[in-house]
Amino acid sequence: MHGHMMQQSLLISNLLVHAERHHATQEIVSRRVEGDVHRYTFKELAQRARTMANALQALGAKPGARIATLAWNGYRHMELYYAVSGSGAVLHTLNPRLHSEQLSYIMDHAEDQILFFDLTFLPLVESIAGLVKSCKLFVAMTDRAHMPLSKLEGLLCYEDLISSYPDQFAWPDLDENSASSLCYTSGTTGNPKGVLYSHRSTVLHTYAGALPDALNCSAQDVILPVVPMFHVNAWGLPYIACMTGAKLVFPGPALDGKSLYELFEAEQVTLSAGVPTVWQGLLNYVENQRLAFSSMRRTIIGGAACPPAMMKTFQNNFQVHVLHAWGMTELSPVGTVCSFKAAQLQLSKAEQEAVQTKQGRVVFGVDMKIVDDQGLELPWNGQASGELMVRGPWIVREYFKGEGGDPLVDGWFPTGDVATIDAQGFMQITDRAKTSSNLGGSGLVLSTSKISPCRIRPLPWPPASPPITPNGTNARCFW
C-alpha cells in the first residue's frame, strides 16, 4: 500500500521559486570585481536567473551540457547556480588556484561547452583557451562598460546576455536524479576525479545543512560565505539561503581583514564560513585596531583544522561561537558538525573546548563507521581508531565517467581518513589511511587539507593593485 501524498520532484529551481515567492524582498549584497557594492533582492535574482536560462538555451546549452565558471562569490555567480542547474544543464565550478594544464584537463574531461568568468581571471582564461578542445564560448561576467581588451575571439558580455532575453522561463520538471552540478576533487595523486551531484542530493543536503544541529540557519540570519563558490558550492550556503530566506552577503575578491570586517559590520553579518588563513587575517586586523564584532555570533572554520588558539580567541575575546565540522567533495560536502548535545552544556568551559576540537557528529542523512584493516567495525569508545567509512543520499556512488572504478566497499565510501568515534557519536580525525582506494580522489572540505601543494598556484594576498582595470589589462587572481 502506498501513501496518498503528492509527488513533487526535489529540484534546485524549487529553492529559487520558494525564495522569490516567500522572501522576495530579502537582500543579496555583493562586493563586485568592478570595485563597488551591488544590492538587489531574491525577486531580482529569480528574474535574472530566468533571463540567463533563456540565454543559455539560445547559446545552445542542452540538458546535461556542462557549463563552467571561474568566478568569485557574487550575485552573478549565484544567478548561474540556478540558471544552469534549473534549466537542466550542469554547473561546473572551476578552482582558479589550479595550474592552467590541470584546469584544461578538467575542462576537457568534463566536456565543458561554455565558460563564464570574472574579469580577475582573464589572464588565466586566455592561457587555457587554446588548450581546451570542448569549450567554444567564453562569457565575461561584467557589463559593457567594463569589457576588457582580450585575445579571446568572440568574447561575450554577461550583462549583454541579460539585456537580450526575457525574464519569463518555465523551469522544467526534471527527474530529481538528474545531474545538477559537478565538482572535481583536488587530485592528491593522479588526475582529479569529478563528483557529479544530483538535484535530489543537493536539496537533501540543503535541508540537512540548515538544521539547528548543523549550520543552524534561518530567515533571521545574515550569511557571508568566505568559502568560495567554486569549492563544493560554498558548502551549500547559496542553496541554504534560498531555502531559509537568509540575507546573503558576498565578499567578491576582497578577502583581507579590513575589507571583511567592514562588510561584516555594514551588513550586520551573523554567520560566516571560511578557511583559517582568512580568519587569521581578520582576527589580526580586529585585534590590532581594538575593534569588536557587533553582530557576528558564529563561524564555520574549514579548509584545515581550526587551531585551538583561534577557537579560543573567537569565543573568549569576541563571543563568536566556532562550529568545527568535517566533510569532503564526495559528501556534497557536509558530513559532521560539532554541535553540543544538551548534557554537554553543563560541562566546564575547558571540557566544552575539548569537545569542540572534534569534528563532530553526523547530521541526519549521513551514517558513519570506523573499520580495522580487515574491514571489521570498531567500537565507539573514543579510543579505537580505524578508517572512516560513510554512506548517505548525498555521498558519491561513483566518480564522473567511472574514473577509478567502483569506489565503494560493501556500499560504504572509504574516506581515507583515520578517526575515532566516542560513545556520544562525536568523530575525531587522527590521521590519513596509509592504504586507501581514494587517496587520488578525496578532496577534504571542512576540517583538514588534502590539497597537493605542487599542483596549486601560490598566490599572495592582499593584492597590490585594484582587481580590474576597465577596458584594459586585468590584475592577477589572488586566492
C-alpha positions as CSV (number, residue, x, y, z in Angstrom):
1,M,0.0,0.0,0.0
2,H,1.3,3.4,-1.0
3,G,0.7,6.7,0.9
4,H,-1.7,9.2,-0.6
5,M,0.7,12.2,-0.7
6,M,1.6,14.5,-3.5
7,Q,4.7,13.7,-5.6
8,Q,6.9,16.7,-6.3
9,S,10.5,16.4,-7.5
10,L,13.3,17.8,-5.3
11,L,14.8,20.4,-7.7
12,I,17.2,23.2,-7.2
13,S,14.9,25.5,-9.1
14,N,12.3,24.9,-6.4
15,L,14.6,26.6,-3.9
16,L,14.6,29.7,-6.1
17,V,10.9,29.7,-6.7
18,H,10.4,29.4,-2.9
19,A,12.8,32.3,-2.2
20,E,11.1,34.6,-4.8
21,R,7.6,33.7,-3.5
22,H,8.2,33.9,0.2
23,H,11.3,36.1,0.7
24,A,11.1,38.3,-2.3
25,T,12.4,41.5,-0.6
26,Q,15.3,39.8,1.2
27,E,18.7,41.3,0.1
28,I,21.7,39.9,-1.6
29,V,24.7,42.2,-1.2
30,S,27.9,41.7,-3.3
31,R,31.2,43.5,-3.4
32,R,32.0,43.4,-7.1
33,V,35.2,42.9,-9.1
34,E,34.4,46.4,-10.5
35,G,35.0,47.8,-7.1
36,D,31.5,48.9,-6.0
37,V,28.9,47.2,-3.8
38,H,25.8,45.8,-5.6
39,R,22.4,45.3,-3.9
40,Y,19.3,43.5,-5.1
41,T,16.6,41.1,-3.8
42,F,15.7,37.5,-4.2
43,K,13.0,38.5,-6.6
44,E,15.5,40.2,-8.8
45,L,17.8,37.1,-8.5
46,A,15.0,34.9,-9.7
47,Q,14.2,37.2,-12.6
48,R,17.8,37.4,-13.8
49,A,18.3,33.7,-13.4
50,R,15.3,33.0,-15.7
51,T,16.7,35.5,-18.2
52,M,20.1,33.7,-18.1
53,A,18.3,30.4,-18.6
54,N,16.8,31.8,-21.8
55,A,20.3,33.0,-22.8
56,L,21.8,29.6,-22.2
57,Q,19.3,27.9,-24.4
58,A,19.9,30.5,-27.1
59,L,23.6,29.7,-26.8
60,G,22.9,26.0,-27.5
61,A,23.1,24.6,-23.9
62,K,21.1,21.4,-24.0
63,P,20.0,19.3,-21.0
64,G,23.1,17.7,-19.4
65,A,25.5,20.2,-21.0
66,R,28.4,21.2,-18.7
67,I,28.6,24.9,-18.2
68,A,31.8,26.1,-16.4
69,T,32.5,29.1,-14.1
70,L,35.7,30.7,-12.9
71,A,34.3,33.3,-10.5
72,W,34.4,34.8,-7.0
73,N,31.5,34.8,-4.6
74,G,29.0,37.3,-6.1
75,Y,25.4,37.7,-7.4
76,R,26.2,36.8,-11.0
77,H,27.8,33.6,-9.9
78,M,24.6,32.9,-7.8
79,E,22.5,33.5,-10.8
80,L,24.4,30.9,-12.7
81,Y,23.9,28.4,-9.8
82,Y,20.2,28.5,-10.5
83,A,20.0,29.3,-14.2
84,V,22.3,26.5,-15.3
85,S,21.1,23.7,-13.0
86,G,17.5,24.8,-13.1
87,S,17.3,24.7,-16.9
88,G,18.6,21.1,-16.9
89,A,22.3,21.8,-17.7
90,V,25.2,21.0,-15.3
91,L,27.1,23.7,-13.4
92,H,30.8,23.0,-13.3
93,T,32.6,25.3,-10.8
94,L,36.4,25.5,-11.5
95,N,39.1,26.2,-9.0
96,P,41.2,29.2,-10.2
97,R,44.1,28.1,-7.9
98,L,44.9,25.2,-10.2
99,H,47.6,25.5,-12.9
100,S,46.4,26.0,-16.4
101,E,47.3,22.5,-17.6
102,Q,45.2,21.0,-14.8
103,L,42.3,23.3,-15.5
104,S,42.4,22.4,-19.2
105,Y,42.5,18.7,-18.3
106,I,39.5,19.1,-16.0
107,M,37.5,21.2,-18.6
108,D,38.1,18.7,-21.4
109,H,37.3,15.7,-19.1
110,A,34.1,17.4,-18.2
111,E,33.5,18.5,-21.8
112,D,32.6,22.0,-20.8
113,Q,30.9,23.9,-23.6
114,I,30.7,27.4,-22.2
115,L,33.0,29.2,-19.6
116,F,31.7,32.2,-17.6
117,F,34.5,34.1,-15.8
118,D,35.1,37.1,-13.6
119,L,37.4,39.7,-15.1
120,T,40.1,38.9,-12.5
121,F,40.7,35.6,-14.2
122,L,41.0,36.9,-17.8
123,P,44.8,36.1,-18.0
124,L,44.1,32.6,-16.7
125,V,41.3,32.0,-19.2
126,E,43.4,33.3,-22.1
127,S,46.2,30.9,-21.1
128,I,43.8,27.9,-21.2
129,A,41.6,28.8,-24.1
130,G,43.9,27.3,-26.7
131,L,44.3,24.1,-24.7
132,V,40.7,23.3,-24.1
133,K,39.1,21.4,-27.0
134,S,35.5,21.2,-25.8
135,C,34.8,24.9,-24.8
136,K,34.0,27.2,-27.7
137,L,32.2,30.1,-25.9
138,F,33.6,32.5,-23.3
139,V,31.5,35.0,-21.3
140,A,33.0,37.8,-19.2
141,M,30.9,38.3,-16.1
142,T,30.6,42.1,-16.3
143,D,28.8,44.9,-18.1
144,R,29.6,46.5,-21.4
145,A,31.4,49.5,-19.8
146,H,34.0,47.2,-18.2
147,M,34.6,44.7,-21.0
148,P,38.3,44.2,-21.4
149,L,40.6,44.1,-24.4
150,S,41.2,40.4,-24.9
151,K,42.8,37.8,-27.2
152,L,39.6,35.6,-26.8
153,E,37.8,35.5,-30.1
154,G,34.1,36.4,-29.8
155,L,34.2,37.1,-26.1
156,L,30.6,37.6,-24.9
157,C,29.4,40.1,-22.2
158,Y,27.3,38.8,-19.3
159,E,25.1,41.9,-19.0
160,D,24.5,42.0,-22.7
161,L,23.0,38.5,-22.5
162,I,20.9,39.5,-19.6
163,S,19.5,42.5,-21.5
164,S,18.8,40.5,-24.7
165,Y,16.3,37.9,-23.4
166,P,13.0,37.9,-21.5
167,D,12.8,37.1,-17.8
168,Q,9.9,34.6,-18.4
169,F,11.1,31.0,-18.3
170,A,9.3,27.9,-17.1
171,W,11.7,25.8,-15.1
172,P,11.4,22.2,-16.4
173,D,10.1,19.4,-14.3
174,L,13.3,17.4,-14.3
175,D,13.9,14.0,-12.9
176,E,15.2,14.8,-9.4
177,N,18.0,12.3,-10.0
178,S,19.2,14.4,-13.0
179,A,22.8,15.8,-12.7
180,S,22.8,19.4,-11.3
181,S,26.4,20.3,-10.7
182,L,30.0,19.0,-11.0
183,C,33.0,19.5,-8.7
184,Y,36.4,17.9,-9.1
185,T,38.5,16.6,-6.3
186,S,41.9,18.1,-5.5
187,G,43.7,15.2,-7.2
188,T,46.2,14.5,-4.4
189,T,47.7,11.8,-6.6
190,G,47.0,11.4,-10.3
191,N,44.3,13.4,-12.0
192,P,41.3,14.9,-10.2
193,K,38.1,13.0,-10.3
194,G,34.6,14.5,-11.0
195,V,31.8,14.3,-8.4
196,L,28.5,14.7,-10.1
197,Y,25.7,15.9,-7.8
198,S,22.0,15.5,-8.5
199,H,19.1,17.8,-7.8
200,R,17.9,15.3,-5.2
201,S,21.2,15.1,-3.4
202,T,21.6,18.8,-3.4
203,V,18.2,19.6,-2.0
204,L,18.5,16.9,0.7
205,H,22.0,18.3,1.6
206,T,20.4,21.8,1.8
207,Y,17.7,20.6,4.2
208,A,20.4,18.9,6.4
209,G,22.8,21.9,6.3
210,A,20.2,24.3,7.6
211,L,19.2,22.1,10.6
212,P,19.8,23.6,14.1
213,D,22.4,21.0,14.9
214,A,24.2,21.6,11.6
215,L,24.7,25.2,10.4
216,N,21.6,26.4,12.2
217,C,20.4,28.9,9.5
218,S,17.1,30.8,9.4
219,A,15.5,33.9,7.9
220,Q,16.9,35.9,10.8
221,D,20.5,35.3,9.6
222,V,22.8,37.4,7.5
223,I,25.2,34.9,5.9
224,L,28.6,35.8,4.4
225,P,30.3,32.8,2.7
226,V,34.0,33.5,2.5
227,V,34.4,29.9,1.5
228,P,34.5,30.1,-2.3
229,M,31.5,29.2,-4.5
230,F,34.0,27.2,-6.6
231,H,34.7,25.0,-3.7
232,V,31.9,22.4,-3.3
233,N,29.2,25.0,-3.8
234,A,30.4,27.2,-0.9
235,W,29.4,24.3,1.4
236,G,25.8,24.6,0.3
237,L,25.2,28.2,1.7
238,P,23.9,29.7,-1.6
239,Y,21.2,27.0,-1.5
240,I,20.5,27.2,2.2
241,A,20.0,31.0,1.9
242,C,17.2,30.5,-0.6
243,M,15.6,27.7,1.4
244,T,15.6,29.7,4.7
245,G,15.3,33.3,3.3
246,A,18.5,34.4,5.0
247,K,20.2,37.6,3.7
248,L,23.3,36.8,1.7
249,V,26.5,39.0,1.6
250,F,29.2,38.1,-0.9
251,P,32.7,39.5,-0.4
252,G,33.9,39.2,-4.1
253,P,37.7,39.3,-4.4
254,A,38.4,41.4,-1.3
255,L,39.3,38.9,1.4
256,D,41.7,40.9,3.5
257,G,40.9,41.5,7.2
258,K,39.9,45.2,6.8
259,S,37.6,44.6,3.9
260,L,35.8,41.6,5.5
261,Y,35.4,43.4,8.8
262,E,33.9,46.5,7.2
263,L,31.4,44.3,5.3
264,F,30.5,42.3,8.4
265,E,29.7,45.5,10.3
266,A,28.0,47.4,7.4
267,E,25.7,44.4,6.6
268,Q,25.4,43.1,10.2
269,V,26.6,39.6,9.3
270,T,25.6,36.9,11.8
271,L,27.2,33.8,10.3
272,S,30.3,33.3,8.1
273,A,32.3,30.4,6.8
274,G,35.9,30.2,5.6
275,V,39.4,28.9,6.0
276,P,41.8,29.5,8.9
277,T,44.2,31.8,7.0
278,V,41.4,34.2,6.1
279,W,40.2,34.2,9.7
280,Q,43.7,34.8,11.0
281,G,43.9,37.9,8.8
282,L,40.5,39.1,10.1
283,L,41.4,38.5,13.7
284,N,44.8,40.3,13.4
285,Y,43.0,43.3,11.9
286,V,40.3,43.4,14.6
287,E,42.8,42.9,17.4
288,N,45.3,45.5,16.1
289,Q,42.5,48.1,15.7
290,R,40.9,47.2,19.0
291,L,37.6,46.5,17.4
292,A,34.7,44.1,18.1
293,F,32.0,42.3,16.2
294,S,28.6,43.9,16.7
295,S,26.5,41.2,15.0
296,M,28.6,38.1,14.1
297,R,27.8,35.2,16.5
298,R,29.1,32.1,14.9
299,T,31.5,30.9,12.2
300,I,32.3,27.7,10.4
301,I,36.1,27.3,10.0
302,G,37.3,24.9,7.3
303,G,39.9,24.0,4.8
304,A,42.2,23.0,7.7
305,A,41.7,22.0,11.3
306,C,40.8,25.0,13.4
307,P,43.8,25.9,15.7
308,P,42.7,25.8,19.4
309,A,44.1,29.3,19.9
310,M,41.9,30.7,17.1
311,M,38.8,29.0,18.5
312,K,39.5,30.5,22.0
313,T,40.2,33.9,20.5
314,F,36.9,33.9,18.6
315,Q,34.9,32.6,21.6
316,N,36.5,34.2,24.6
317,N,37.6,37.6,23.1
318,F,34.8,38.2,20.6
319,Q,31.9,36.0,21.7
320,V,31.8,34.3,18.2
321,H,30.9,30.6,18.5
322,V,33.1,28.3,16.4
323,L,31.5,25.4,14.6
324,H,34.1,22.6,13.8
325,A,33.0,20.3,11.0
326,W,34.2,17.7,8.6
327,G,33.3,16.9,5.0
328,M,34.6,16.1,1.5
329,T,33.8,17.0,-2.1
330,E,32.4,13.4,-2.3
331,L,30.0,14.3,0.6
332,S,28.5,17.5,-1.0
333,P,30.3,18.4,1.4
334,V,28.8,18.2,5.0
335,G,29.4,15.0,6.9
336,T,29.7,16.0,10.6
337,V,29.2,19.2,12.6
338,C,30.4,19.6,16.2
339,S,27.2,20.8,17.9
340,F,26.7,20.2,21.6
341,K,24.2,17.9,23.0
342,A,22.1,19.1,25.9
343,A,24.2,17.3,28.6
344,Q,27.4,18.9,27.2
345,L,26.0,22.4,28.0
346,Q,26.6,21.6,31.7
347,L,30.3,20.8,31.2
348,S,33.0,23.2,32.2
349,K,34.5,25.6,29.7
350,A,37.6,23.5,29.3
351,E,35.6,20.3,28.8
352,Q,33.4,22.0,26.2
353,E,36.5,23.2,24.3
354,A,37.9,19.7,24.3
355,V,34.7,18.5,22.7
356,Q,34.9,21.3,20.1
357,T,38.3,20.0,18.9
358,K,36.5,17.0,17.5
359,Q,34.9,17.1,14.0
360,G,31.5,16.4,15.5
361,R,28.5,14.1,14.9
362,V,26.6,13.3,11.7
363,V,23.6,15.1,10.5
364,F,20.6,13.0,9.6
365,G,21.2,11.5,6.1
366,V,24.8,10.5,6.8
367,D,25.9,7.3,8.5
368,M,29.5,6.5,9.5
369,K,31.6,3.8,11.0
370,I,35.3,3.1,11.6
371,V,36.9,-0.2,10.5
372,D,40.1,-2.0,11.1
373,D,42.5,-3.4,8.4
374,Q,40.2,-6.4,7.9
375,G,37.1,-4.2,7.4
376,L,35.6,-5.1,10.8
377,E,33.7,-2.3,12.5
378,L,35.4,-0.9,15.6
379,P,33.7,0.2,18.8
380,W,32.7,3.8,19.5
381,N,34.7,4.3,22.7
382,G,36.9,7.3,21.7
383,Q,40.0,5.1,21.8
384,A,39.8,2.7,18.9
385,S,40.9,4.2,15.6
386,G,40.2,3.0,12.1
387,E,39.4,4.1,8.6
388,L,36.3,6.3,8.5
389,M,33.5,5.0,6.2
390,V,30.4,6.9,5.3
391,R,27.2,6.4,3.3
392,G,24.1,8.5,2.6
393,P,21.9,10.1,-0.1
394,W,24.3,13.0,-0.9
395,I,27.5,10.9,-0.9
396,V,29.2,9.8,-4.1
397,R,28.3,6.4,-5.6
398,E,30.9,6.6,-8.4
399,Y,33.1,9.2,-10.0
400,F,32.2,11.0,-13.2
401,K,32.8,8.8,-16.3
402,G,33.6,5.9,-13.9
403,E,37.1,7.2,-13.2
404,G,39.0,4.9,-10.8
405,G,36.4,2.2,-10.9
406,D,34.0,1.4,-8.1
407,P,35.0,3.5,-5.0
408,L,32.6,1.8,-2.6
409,V,33.3,-1.1,-0.2
410,D,30.1,-3.0,0.7
411,G,28.1,0.1,-0.1
412,W,30.2,2.4,2.1
413,F,32.6,5.2,0.9
414,P,36.1,4.9,2.3
415,T,37.2,8.4,3.1
416,G,40.9,7.7,3.5
417,D,40.7,9.4,7.0
418,V,41.6,7.6,10.2
419,A,39.3,8.5,13.0
420,T,37.9,7.7,16.5
421,I,34.2,7.9,17.5
422,D,33.2,8.4,21.1
423,A,30.2,7.0,22.9
424,Q,28.2,10.2,22.1
425,G,28.9,9.7,18.4
426,F,31.5,12.5,18.1
427,M,34.1,11.8,15.5
428,Q,37.7,13.0,15.5
429,I,40.1,12.7,12.6
430,T,43.5,11.4,13.8
431,D,45.4,10.5,10.6
432,R,45.3,9.6,7.0
433,A,45.0,5.9,6.0
434,K,48.3,4.5,4.7
435,T,46.5,2.5,2.0
436,S,43.2,3.8,0.6
437,S,41.5,3.5,-2.7
438,N,40.6,7.2,-2.5
439,L,44.0,8.8,-2.0
440,G,43.8,10.1,-5.5
441,G,40.3,11.4,-5.4
442,S,39.3,12.7,-1.9
443,G,39.1,16.4,-1.6
444,L,38.6,17.4,2.0
445,V,36.4,20.4,2.6
446,L,35.9,21.3,6.2
447,S,38.4,20.0,8.7
448,T,41.8,19.1,7.3
449,S,43.6,19.6,4.0
450,K,44.5,17.1,1.3
451,I,45.4,19.6,-1.4
452,S,48.7,18.8,-3.0
453,P,51.0,21.9,-2.8
454,C,52.8,21.1,-6.1
455,R,49.5,21.4,-8.0
456,I,48.3,24.7,-6.5
457,R,49.4,28.1,-7.8
458,P,50.9,30.1,-4.8
459,L,49.2,33.4,-4.9
460,P,49.9,36.3,-2.5
461,W,47.3,38.2,-0.5
462,P,46.3,41.0,-0.4
463,P,46.6,42.3,-4.0
464,A,48.9,45.2,-4.6
465,S,46.7,46.7,-7.2
466,P,43.0,47.1,-7.9
467,P,41.3,43.9,-9.1
468,I,40.4,45.2,-12.6
469,T,41.4,48.0,-15.0
470,P,38.3,48.7,-17.1
471,N,38.8,48.2,-20.9
472,G,42.5,47.2,-20.4
473,T,44.7,44.8,-18.6
474,N,43.3,43.0,-15.6
475,A,45.1,42.3,-12.4
476,R,46.0,38.8,-11.2
477,C,43.8,36.5,-9.3
478,F,44.6,36.4,-5.6
479,W,43.2,33.5,-3.5
